[in-house]
Amino acid sequence: MSYDEEERTEPGAHEDRYTALRGMFSRLWGALGRLRSYGGPEREAALIIVKSALAATVAWYLAAYLFGAQFPAFAPFSAVLMLQVTVYQSVLQSLRFVLAIVLGVSLQGLLALVFEPDVWTFAVVTLLALVIGRWRRLGSQGSQVVSAAFFAYAAFITGTDTTDRLALLGSLVLLVLLGCGIGIVVNIAIVPPMRYRSAEYAVENLAKAVHGLLDDIAGAVREGPATSGDSDDWRYRAHRLENLAERTRDTVDSAAESVRWNPRRLLLSTEPPFGGYRTVVDRMARISAQLSSIAETLSRTSDDPQVPNRAFLERYGAFLGHTADATLLLAELDSDRLSDQVDRLAGYVEGAREEQSALTRATAEYEIDLADQARVYGGLLVDADRLLSELDYIHSTLSNALEHPNIDPDSSSGHG
């Protein structure tokens, strides 16, 4: 490239770099703005960074300056590792981590009583540590058994005699205990994360999506037989709702975990009914499956506009409309207003039950031959009954959750 060509392209290159830098600072500024404005991923990440730095500093100071440990880095390493997102996970993972470290260090300590440091001794330590690390009770901390054994071996070979070496190994365990303790204390003392609102938001989004599909089916059915295109779209949306329900269940479980052993739960006016939320999510998934079945049944009538007849469809659309109203209320679940919402839900469920009874009576009045059209009318009536059962179960579960918020109905109910 000639000098003139290089000179001509240089301003463009400078402009690209300037644009990239401007974009980077813009994103950084936006993240800082979100951090200040509301509690989200940015604020959570910043909080974890600050708490980790504080825990590591305190652990290092105590280990290095107060106790004069020969390997003080073990304490801050353990403290940072134990700064889990939730208090429950911090305690649980700390216990597993300490157990893994004790097993790894003890393994080296036991062999130290019999063998001197050597390559084959290291190989035996590694082999046994890898086997112990697969113990399922250790969970994700199983790999720490090998790490602890390696560190313990390194510390072991620096000792001058057996007593000195065993003392070093004991100090490693004490440093790990110190670091884990500091990590847990910092996580509890400084704004321990609590995500119970995320459960409400996730359930709200799922319920709104189910309501939207129910409302669309109800509106279309009132106007007459569904087209094959409508039925295909409803089945696709119902399948997506089942996947959304799985993700929502994970969110509810994570939110429930964030409240366990969390001192901030004492500030809550009402205990979030996570058991009730789980039931709502599970039943929403089942309702989605019923909607898929309804769409499948209606798709078989697209080539025969006389089946189901118009009167039946109008009644069926009215029933689905009441069901949609009930799911819309579930989209507004709030632990502070749950008592009033449960009462309103009872009214919607009763309205849906009345429509379902009217639908059954209308079927007989219009002299519909269910024997000849069992795959259509019979299937739709069965799906209506199942939809009503799901809503009734949601209502009864939320009512129980008001009285016993800490009991998970999934663990005590045999309802299928």
JOVENWO-V662040 format. One record per residue. N is the residue number from 1. NEAR is the number of other C-alpha atoms within 8 Angstrom. Layout:
{{N/NEAR} {N/NEAR}}
This chain:
{{1/4} {2/5} {3/6} {4/6} {5/8} {6/9} {7/8} {8/8} {9/8} {10/8} {11/8} {12/8} {13/8} {14/8} {15/8} {16/8} {17/8} {18/8} {19/8} {20/8} {21/8} {22/8} {23/8} {24/8} {25/8} {26/8} {27/8} {28/8} {29/8} {30/8} {31/9} {32/9} {33/8} {34/12} {35/11} {36/7} {37/6} {38/7} {39/9} {40/8} {41/6} {42/11} {43/12} {44/10} {45/8} {46/8} {47/8} {48/10} {49/8} {50/8} {51/12} {52/12} {53/9} {54/9} {55/15} {56/15} {57/9} {58/10} {59/14} {60/13} {61/9} {62/9} {63/14} {64/11} {65/9} {66/7} {67/7} {68/8} {69/9} {70/5} {71/6} {72/12} {73/8} {74/11} {75/17} {76/15} {77/10} {78/12} {79/19} {80/13} {81/8} {82/13} {83/13} {84/9} {85/9} {86/12} {87/16} {88/12} {89/10} {90/15} {91/10} {92/8} {93/10} {94/10} {95/8} {96/12} {97/11} {98/12} {99/9} {100/15} {101/14} {102/11} {103/9} {104/16} {105/15} {106/9} {107/11} {108/12} {109/10} {110/8} {111/9} {112/11} {113/7} {114/6} {115/7} {116/6} {117/9} {118/6} {119/6} {120/6} {121/10} {122/10} {123/8} {124/8} {125/12} {126/11} {127/8} {128/8} {129/13} {130/11} {131/8} {132/9} {133/14} {134/9} {135/9} {136/6} {137/5} {138/13} {139/8} {140/5} {141/12} {142/14} {143/10} {144/12} {145/18} {146/13} {147/9} {148/13} {149/16} {150/9} {151/8} {152/13} {153/10} {154/8} {155/11} {156/12} {157/9} {158/7} {159/10} {160/7} {161/6} {162/9} {163/6} {164/9} {165/14} {166/11} {167/8} {168/11} {169/14} {170/8} {171/9} {172/12} {173/12} {174/8} {175/12} {176/13} {177/10} {178/11} {179/18} {180/14} {181/9} {182/12} {183/18} {184/14} {185/8} {186/11} {187/14} {188/11} {189/7} {190/7} {191/6} {192/12} {193/9} {194/10} {195/11} {196/12} {197/7} {198/10} {199/14} {200/11} {201/8} {202/11} {203/15} {204/12} {205/9} {206/15} {207/13} {208/11} {209/9} {210/13} {211/12} {212/9} {213/11} {214/13} {215/11} {216/8} {217/11} {218/14} {219/10} {220/11} {221/13} {222/12} {223/8} {224/9} {225/14} {226/12} {227/8} {228/8} {229/6} {230/8} {231/13} {232/10} {233/8} {234/13} {235/13} {236/8} {237/9} {238/13} {239/11} {240/8} {241/13} {242/12} {243/8} {244/9} {245/13} {246/8} {247/8} {248/13} {249/11} {250/8} {251/11} {252/15} {253/9} {254/9} {255/14} {256/11} {257/10} {258/15} {259/14} {260/8} {261/6} {262/12} {263/7} {264/9} {265/8} {266/5} {267/5} {268/7} {269/5} {270/6} {271/9} {272/7} {273/12} {274/13} {275/13} {276/14} {277/12} {278/11} {279/12} {280/11} {281/13} {282/10} {283/11} {284/12} {285/11} {286/10} {287/10} {288/13} {289/11} {290/11} {291/13} {292/12} {293/10} {294/11} {295/12} {296/10} {297/12} {298/12} {299/12} {300/8} {301/13} {302/11} {303/5} {304/6} {305/9} {306/6} {307/8} {308/11} {309/8} {310/9} {311/7} {312/11} {313/14} {314/12} {315/13} {316/13} {317/14} {318/11} {319/14} {320/13} {321/12} {322/13} {323/15} {324/13} {325/10} {326/12} {327/12} {328/11} {329/10} {330/11} {331/12} {332/7} {333/12} {334/7} {335/9} {336/6} {337/8} {338/10} {339/8} {340/7} {341/10} {342/11} {343/8} {344/8} {345/11} {346/9} {347/8} {348/12} {349/14} {350/8} {351/9} {352/13} {353/9} {354/8} {355/12} {356/12} {357/8} {358/9} {359/12} {360/9} {361/8} {362/10} {363/10} {364/8} {365/7} {366/7} {367/6} {368/7} {369/6} {370/8} {371/5} {372/5} {373/9} {374/9} {375/7} {376/13} {377/10} {378/10} {379/11} {380/10} {381/9} {382/8} {383/12} {384/10} {385/9} {386/9} {387/11} {388/12} {389/8} {390/11} {391/12} {392/9} {393/8} {394/12} {395/11} {396/8} {397/11} {398/11} {399/10} {400/9} {401/13} {402/10} {403/6} {404/7} {405/14} {406/9} {407/7} {408/10} {409/10} {410/9} {411/5} {412/6} {413/6} {414/5} {415/3} {416/2}}
